[in-house]
Amino acid sequence: MKSGSIESLVEEFITDQVLAARNLGPVGIDESLFRAGALDSISVARIVAFCEERFSIMIPDEEIVPEHFETIRAIAQMVERCGRPDD
């Protein structure tokens, strides 16, 4: 799957499920989700569950670090990394 497609799907989920639940407006793909006040441990868990289910991947615990959730683009890049077969 191309990163643009992943970014779009992640952006849609975050806008509809995370930002809306907190009554926050949309954020750009390179805007900080932390500065927007969008993320807490529950929202990160929801994003992980969505990505694992939607993209049929497993996100290892070591990937669940703040810098991988800073922006929508960072989340999409993490999804791409986790979706690659091991070399």
DRENPARO-592477 format. One record per residue (C-alpha): x, y, z. Coordinates in steps of 0.25 Angstrom, whole numbers, padded with zeros to 4 digits, always signed. Each point is the difference from the previous one (the first is absolute). Example, Ala and Ser with C-alpha at 12.3 -4.5 7.8 and 13.67 -1.06 7.14 Angstrom:
2
+0049-0018+0031 +0006+0014-0002 
//
This chain:
87
+0000+0000+0000 +0005+0014-0004 +0004+0009+0012 -0011+0011-0006 -0011-0011+0002 +0005-0003+0014 +0001+0014+0004 -0014+0003-0005 -0006-0012+0007 +0007+0004+0013 -0004+0014-0001 -0014-0004-0002 +0000-0009+0012 +0007+0011+0009 -0010+0011-0005 -0012-0008+0002 +0003-0008+0012 +0011+0007+0008 -0001+0015-0003 -0016+0000+0000 +0000-0007+0013 +0008+0011+0006 -0008+0011-0007 +0013+0004-0008 +0001+0005-0014 +0008-0007-0011 +0015+0000+0000 +0009-0001-0012 +0008-0012-0003 +0013+0006+0006 -0006+0008+0012 +0003-0005+0013 -0011-0009+0006 +0006+0002+0014 -0001+0016-0001 -0014-0001-0006 -0004-0008+0013 -0005-0012-0007 +0008-0011+0006 +0000-0007+0013 +0003-0015+0003 -0014-0004-0004 +0000+0007-0013 +0014-0006-0003 -0006-0014+0003 -0012+0003-0009 +0009+0004-0011 +0009-0012+0001 -0012-0009+0000 -0006+0007-0012 +0013-0001-0008 +0002-0015+0004 -0014-0003-0005 -0001+0009-0012 +0014-0003-0006 +0001-0015+0005 +0013+0003+0007 +0006-0002+0014 +0006+0012+0007 +0011-0005+0009 +0001+0007+0014 +0013+0006-0003 -0007+0008-0011 -0010+0006+0009 +0009+0013+0004 -0005+0014+0000 +0008+0004-0013 -0007-0010-0008 -0014+0006+0004 +0005+0015-0001 -0007+0002-0013 -0009-0007-0010 +0011-0002-0009 +0009-0006+0011 -0011-0010+0003 -0001-0003-0015 +0015-0003-0001 -0001-0009+0012 -0011-0008-0007 +0008-0001-0012 +0012-0005+0008 -0008-0010+0007 -0006-0005-0012 +0013-0004-0007 +0004-0014+0001 +0013-0003+0007 +0012+0000-0008 
//
